């Protein structure tokens, strides 16, 4: 066990909620990063505990997913990043592996009980075992992929460069018209099939896979993450967290006087009860009533 990571030394990259009283964050040391040395610190926060679990891996982890337990498999943390490297962690082992040699991966998500990672050149790979991945890439998609989420009727959605949104159903790929050519960095789909994707220049597209269109928001900030939490849509830039009020209004989230984050980037939701916001120098957790500072 160790002390909480110092944000004077480290920058936060991303995070995931493990349960209502615990979260994992990935951090980098800017001094090490400036030397182009692949390195990531993994830190686990537990509510009410001063001690943290801290470890490190020898590759750059920029996205993580929580994979739920099934049968004889424990809950797993899957971390992906550049150069095709990945790490799979549970309470028994830490496995460093390669998804696809020399391919950069930008995002990973849990889809139908297993990890699916996306990245450059339309690369899509599903984890079969902690050290084995299958290639689901399709020749109809060659763009850099930035976001991925499950699709409730089966398969998953991806978002990426040139305004890309596409649906993978296991056999076929359907490209969806979005009405934009900006990079779409994050995507979500609710149980009804309604899709939201966010991206550059204040872009949010909304609709179904058969009819997506940009909202008229008059925003210029780049958005990096989007989630649905307690019937509202939240989106993060690097300087603000916003809630979508209607199709043409974003409201800046207010934090009160106790917890006031100033950096934002990645959002995560746990069972619609908790919302995590992670920026370069802030990690805060919301339970629907109050915010708790993690870092």
PESUL-V495893 format. One line per field, one symbol per residue. phi: phi as a letter, one per 30 degrees, with the letter a starting at -180 (. if undefined). psi: psi as a letter, one per 30 degrees, with the letter a starting at -180 (. if undefined). A space follows every 50 residues. Layout:
phi->???
psi->???
This chain:
phi->.bddddddcccdcaabddaecabcbcbbceddddchcdabccbccbeicd dcdbbbbcadccbbbccddbhccdebccbbadiidbbcbbdcabccbbda eicdccabbdbhibdbcbadhidbbcdcbdbbbcccdbddbbddccbaad cddkiacbbadiidbbcccjbcbcdcdcibbddcdbbbbdddjdcbbbad hidbcbkcdcacaddcchccddcbabbcbhibccbbcdbacbcddbdbbc cddccicdcbdbbbacbbbchicbbccbbebbbbbccjbbcbddb
psi->lllkkkffelkkellkkelfgklkkklljeeeefghjkkkkkkkkkkgkf klkkallhljjfklkkklkkcgklkkkkklalggllkkkafflkkkakek kgkkkfkklkjhglkkklblhgkkkkkelfgkkljglkffjflkkelkll kfgkalkllalhgkkkkkgeelkjkkkfglglkjflklkaffgkkkklal hgkkkkalffikkkljfhlfkkkfkklkkhglkkkkafflklkjeaggkk kkkkfafejilfklekkkkjggfkkkkkaegkjkkkgfelkkke.
